[in-house]
Amino acid sequence: MMQTIEKDIKLIAKCGLYCGSCGKYKNGKCTGCAGNEKASWCKIRSCNLEHGYNSCADCKDFANPNDCKKFNNIISKVFAVVFKSDRAACIAMIKEKGYENFAAYMHENGLQSIKRA
């Protein structure tokens, strides 16, 4: 049974995706980034947890996503192509509009990611 998800900044993944609009999350098959202890393979999540960041938007060194080897790795490139997602655009929106406004926008538009052009 699909649950209704409210906008919540806790549903923003470390990489900028919005877990609250993900089908697996809404169907109860995923706990989302924040609660997914099995995601130790995710270098982005590990880096953010290590530094105490909510997401890459909090990283002072994250001016250009292409410069970050953890954010811009082969797995993320494949993910971006398959899901037509643009996590860098999500991080940019968080930096510009803040977490609350980002979560509201993603929730209201039912988006897991800003779509890649």
N, C-alpha and C positions, 0 to 999 in steps of 0.2 A: 504494500500500500504506500503510495507516494505521500510524503508529508509536505505540509505547507511551510516554507522557509521565510522567516522574517529577515529584514536587512540586519546585518550584524557584522561589526568589524572583526569579530573573532573568526568569521568565515572567509576572511581574506588570506589566501595562501602566502607563504613567504616569498614566492616568486611573482606574486601579483594576480594570480588567477583568483576567481571568486567561487569558492567551494559551494556556497549557498545555491547556486544555479546548476550545479552538476547533477546529472541524473543518478549516478551512483550514490551521492550523498543524500539526495532526496528520497531514494529508495532504501536508505538505511544500510547500504552495502559498503560504505566508506565513512570514516569518522571525520574526514576533512584533514587538511594539512596539520593543523594545530594538535589534533588528537591522534594522529597516525604514528604511533611508536614504531610500526614496522617499516616506516619510510627512512630508515637509517642509510639507505642507498642514495638518498637525495642530498647531493652536496650543497645545494642552495639552502635547504632546510637546516642542515647541520651547521652551516656557516652562520645563519641568522640566529640559531639557538645559542651557538658559542659566543656570539657578540651581544646577545640580549636584544636583538632587533625584532620588531613586529614583521618587517618585510625588508626587501632590498631598498625600499624607499628611504629607510632610516640610515643607510650606509653612507657615510661621508665620502667614501672613495668611489661611489657608484655614479659617476658623472656620465660615463659612456658604457652601456651594457656590453659592447663589443670588447672592452678592455678586461672584463671579468671572466676568467676562465671557468669559474664555477657556474655562473649564470649562462654563459655562452658556450656550452659543451655540446657534444654530438647528440646526446639524448634530448636535450632541449631543442636542438635544431630539427630533429625528426618529429618531436612532439608538435612543434610550431607548424610544420608542413602538414602533418596528418590532420590536426585540429584547426588549421588556419587561424592560429592564435598569435597574438602579439603581446607577450608578457612585458616586453620593454615599454610598450605604450601604456600598459596597465600601471607599471611602476611610475611612469611619467605623470599619469593622471593622479595617482595617489600623492605624489610630491606637489603637484599643482593645486589640487582641490581638497586634499586631506582624506583620511580614512573614512570618516562618516559619509562624506559626499560621494566617494568612490563606491562604498557599499550600497548606498541608496541608488545610485545610477545603475549599478550592475543588477541589483535586485529588481528595480522597476522595469528594466529592459530584458530581464531573464537571461543575462549574459554570464558565461563563465569566464570569457576573455573578450577583450576588444579584438575584433577580427582583423587579421592581416589583410592589407590592401592588395 
